[in-house]
Amino acid sequence: MASFTTTAAQFGLPASTLTDNGAIYTIHHLSSHIIDPDKNYWRNQNKNPGRWPGNL
């Protein structure tokens, strides 16, 4: 905060500021999609998915 006030005193207050915490204070969901458990999301529908690491 000290660096902001020092810079504002030297150059003036900014016309606007960009913050990244809008989703926290406005309580908007970042994602609105719903995952359907009955839908197959594999791109190639003709081929079964391969073996995943950890699923030996």
Secondary structure, DSSP 4 states (H G I P E B T S, - for coil): -HHHHHHHHHH---S----S-HHHHH---S------TTS---S-TTS---PPTT--
